[in-house]
Amino acid sequence: GGDGASALAMPVKVAGGVLPMTMLVNGVSVGELDNRRQRLIDSPGPGFARLTVIDAKGAADTVVVRIQ
């Protein structure tokens, strides 16, 4: 987007798992995913970030992404 604020946010969408799901960025909770399994998160900035999702049954998955 062209409005500064949306440039600092990053959409994340998750497949699988059981709702509700909690998302962590670099080990810090950023809240729950919505019913569409999506969340708009503040960008952690350039470099590598670890995204973890924990579902209602305690199953978790983690990915490491590079943000430029």
C-alpha positions in Angstrom: 0.0 0.0 0.0 1.0 3.6 -0.3 0.1 4.7 3.2 3.2 4.0 5.4 1.2 2.0 7.9 0.3 -0.9 5.6 3.9 -1.1 4.4 4.9 -2.1 7.9 2.3 -5.0 8.0 2.6 -8.4 6.4 -0.3 -10.8 5.7 0.1 -14.5 6.8 -2.2 -17.3 5.8 -2.1 -20.8 7.4 -3.4 -24.2 6.1 -4.3 -27.2 8.2 -4.6 -27.4 12.0 -7.6 -26.9 14.3 -8.9 -23.4 15.2 -8.3 -21.4 17.3 -4.6 -20.9 16.4 -2.0 -18.7 18.0 0.8 -17.2 16.0 4.2 -16.3 17.3 6.8 -14.2 15.5 10.4 -14.8 16.8 8.8 -16.4 19.9 6.5 -13.5 20.8 2.7 -14.0 20.5 1.0 -11.7 18.0 -2.5 -13.1 18.6 -4.9 -15.6 17.1 -5.7 -16.3 13.4 -9.1 -15.3 12.2 -11.7 -17.8 10.8 -10.1 -17.6 7.4 -6.8 -18.7 9.0 -5.2 -15.4 8.3 -3.6 -12.6 10.3 -2.0 -9.3 9.4 1.2 -8.9 11.5 3.7 -6.1 12.0 6.7 -6.8 9.9 9.7 -7.8 12.1 11.9 -5.9 9.7 14.5 -7.1 7.1 16.3 -10.3 7.8 15.2 -13.7 9.0 12.0 -14.3 11.1 10.7 -17.4 12.7 6.9 -17.8 12.4 5.3 -20.4 14.6 1.6 -21.5 14.7 0.1 -23.5 17.6 -3.4 -25.0 17.1 -6.1 -25.8 19.6 -4.8 -29.3 20.0 -1.2 -28.2 20.8 0.2 -29.1 17.4 2.8 -26.6 16.2 4.7 -25.8 13.1 7.5 -23.3 12.5 8.9 -21.8 9.3 11.8 -19.4 8.9 11.3 -16.7 6.3 13.6 -14.0 4.9 12.1 -10.5 4.7 13.8 -8.0 2.3 
